[in-house]
């Protein structure tokens, strides 16, 4: 799922990673570091992100 989330952001450069982090309640830089390949998202991070990303067109398969 992490790969799909990262791909989602790379395909939508206009989305603010920092704003999504705030909306999802993630610690600062968690998502931005994951998008840059500097860290992994754990299951808790992913579960917080999914409902927020769905508002922006993310589809969970």
Secondary structure, DSSP 8 states (H G I E B T S, - for coil): -HHHHHHHHHH-TTS-HHHHHHHHT--TTHHHHHHTTSS---HHHHHHHHHHHHTTT----
